[in-house]
Amino acid sequence: LESLNWNQLMAVDPHAQIIVYGSINNQGHLIFSARDVRSEGHPQAGVIITRALKTWIYTPFKSGSVIFTFNLPSEGKKLIIDGGLLKRKNNIPLEVPILDGQMYHIDGVPNQEVRQIGSSD
């Protein structure tokens, strides 16, 4: 599990806007390919982000699509994580509570500058 160093990212490219379209598989791994990363004009920032994201693993209670939007120059939310399409896996009993937890491992960005959009189940 590798932490994304926000300060390093800002030093490399403070104007980067990167979007990563991925999915969380049944084992909790975040899966995406180079085609799923939108980093036009900001390749080095894209490499730093994807290198860290590829190491992130989640508790395997939900699976489905997730979108990470990194907007470094933003004055508000610098990272938006849309997990609205994540769904409870069929083998997880309904009586097992699933809480929306932190979906990122980043050093150097205040929590108030991250927005997580979760699913309802």
N, C-alpha and C positions, 0 to 999 in steps of 0.2 A: 504494500500500500504506500504509494508515494504522494506526499503532499504537494499541492501546486503552490509555488512561491509567488504570491501576488506582486511583491516588490521587485522581483527579478523580471516578471512579465511587464510591469510598468517601465522598468529601465530599458528593456528591449524595444518596446513599441507602445507608448502610452495612448496611441490613437487607434489601436486594434479593435475591430469588431468581428468576433468569431462566433459562428454557430456550429454546434455539433449535434447531429441527429443520430441518436443511438437507440439501443434497446437493451433491456435487462433480461437475460435469459433465465431459464429455470434454476440454474445454479447460483444466480445472483451476480453474474459477471456482466459488466457493461460492454456491449459489443457495437462496434462501428468500423467502417472502412474509410479510406482516404476520400472516397466519393461523398461520404456523409459529413465532411468537414468543409464549411464555407469560411475561407480565410483569405479571400482575394486581396492582394496587396499587402498582406501581413503574414508571409509564410513562416517567419521565425517564431512569431507569437503562436501560430497554429501548431507548430511542432512542440513547443513547450507545453501547451495545453493538452494536446493529444497524448503526449508521453505520460503525463500524470494520470489522465482519465483512464488510460488502458490498464492501470493498476487498481482501480477502484472496484471493490466488491461489496455487494449489498446482502442483507439478510434475505434469503430466498423465499419470502412470503408473497411477493408480487412479481409479475413479469409484464413486459410490454414496452411500448415506446416512451422515450424521454428525450427532451430537447434542452440543451444547455446553450444559453445565449450570453456571451461575454461581451460587455460593452464598456471597455476600459475608460473612455473619455466621459462617460456619463456622470452627471452630478447627483444622480439618485441611485437607482439600482444598477450596480455594476455587473451583477450576475443574476439571471433569471433562469430557474430550473422548472420546466414544465413536465411534471409527472402525471398529468391528468389522464393519460391513457394507460397508466399502470393498473393492472387488475389483480385481485386476489387469485392466487392459483387454486385450481379445483381441489387439490389434495390438502388444503389448509382448512380445517373445520371452522365453521362460522363462529363457534364459541371462543376461538383463539383471537384475542384482540390484536389488531394491527394498527400501530400508531405511526403517524407520519413523523419520521425522524429526520435528522440532518442528512442531506444527500450529497454533501460535498466535504472535501478535506483540503482546505485552503488556508495557508498562513498569510496574514497581512491584510486581509480585507475585513472590515467590521461587519458583524452579523446584520446590522440594519441596512447594509448595502446589498444584501442578498435576498431575493424573493423566491420562495418555493411555492409552486402551484401543485397541489396534490390531488390525488383521486379520492373519491368518496368511499370506496370500499376497501 
